[in-house]
Amino acid sequence: MSRRQRDGHDVLEHEYEGVTSTLRAARSDVVAWLAARDVDQDLQDRAQLVLSELATNAVQASPGTPYVLRLSMDEAGSVVMAVTSASNAGTPPPRESWGPATTLAARGRGLLIVGRLSAEVDVEQPADGTVVVTATLRSGADV
């Protein structure tokens, strides 16, 4: 796990194996990093869930291919989480179609959940075949 300064900000950056068994370690790393910065419990809980959804999407889109978590806090105290992964499954769906086709669908809710728990969500697909999903989470009333 890498902890470093970037642009005057403390950053957690870590690469995980592209398997679901890494989700527990990634969640634990997020909580430990946020707790060390006195981030409130609600924001820690939301960050854990957002990480779980983004990392699960990364593993499902490209099984066995590592994904990278980058976590920081901006000047306003918001948590900024980015998950970068390979994209063997094509382009993520446009935001207006995030969510299941029906309320009984077993899959397809990940980005919808991330969108509801985050103040902002940005999906980028650079030319190198990766997908970067960045979620900005604000505390309490600013959600």
N, C-alpha and C positions, 0 to 999 in steps of 0.2 A: 504494500500500500504506500502510495506516495503522498506526502503532505509537503506542500511547497507554497512559496509566495509567488503570486502572479499579479502584476499591476498593483502591488501594495496590498493584495488580499490573500488570505490563507485559502488554499485550495486542496481538496482531497481528490486524488485521481488514482484509479485502480482498474486494472484489466482482470476480468474474471473469465474462466472457462465457459464455453457456450453450452452449459448443461444446467438443468433446473436445480441440481444439488448445490449450486453456488448462490442461490437466492438468499438463503439464510445468512451466509457470511456477508453478502452485500448489504442486506438490511441491518445487520449488526454494525457494520462499518458506518453506515449512515447515522444510526442512532448515537453511536459513540462520538462521532464527529460533531453532531449537533448538540448533544448534551454537554460536551466540553466547551461549547460556546454559549451555554445557558439559554438555548432555544426552548421555548415553552413546549409542554407535552403535546398539546393539540397539533402544533406544527410538526413535531417529531413523528407523531402518528400518521399524519397525512403524507409526510415525506416517505415514510416506510411503505405505505400503500402505493404511492406513485412509483417508487422504485420497483416494487414488486411487479406492477403492471408493465412498466417499460422494459424491465429485464426479461420478464416472461415473453413479451412480444419479440424481443431480440433473439431469444433462444428458439422460439417457435419459427421465426422467419428464416433462421439460418442455423440449424442444430449443429453443435460441435464447433462453431466458429466463435472465438472470444468476443466479448462486448466490453466496452469501457464506460465506467462511471466517472463523471466529473461533477464535483459538488463544491459550491462556494456560496458566499453571502454577498449581496450587493450593498451599496451605500445605505439603502433604506432599511436594511436588516432582513430583506427577503431572501429566501433560500432559492438558489438557482441550481437545478439538477439537469445534467445532460447525459443521455445514454447514446453511445455511438455503437453501431453494429453493422455487419454486412447485410446486404439485401438480396437474398436469393429468392425472396417471395414477391419481388416487384415493388412498385411504389405504394406507400401507405395510402389508404383511402382519403379523399378530401374531407375536411372537417365536418361538413354538413351530413356526411354519411357515417360518422363515428357512432357506433352502437349496434346492437343486434337488430336484425330484420324483424324479429318478433320478440315479445317480452319473454318468450320461453327459450330463446336461442342459448345454447351452451357456450358459444364463443362470440367474440366481436365486441366485447364491452370495455376492453382495456383502455383505448384512447378516450372513450366516453368518460370513464371514471377519472382518468388523468385530467381531462378537461374540466370536470366538475370540481375537482379538488384544488385546481391551480388557478391563479389569476391570469396567467398567460401560458400558452403552449405553442411552440414553434417546431415545425417539421421541415428539415432540410435534407436534400438528397444531392450531395456533391457528386461531381462527375466520376469519382473514384469507386462508385458502387456501394458506398456506405449510406446509412441513414442516421441522422442525428436528430433526436427528439429532445428538446429543451423545455422544461417546465419551471415556471417561476411560482413559488408558493409564498404567500404573505401570511402574517400572523392574524389571528382572531377576526376582528370585524372587517379587515381588508380583503377577505377571501373573495 
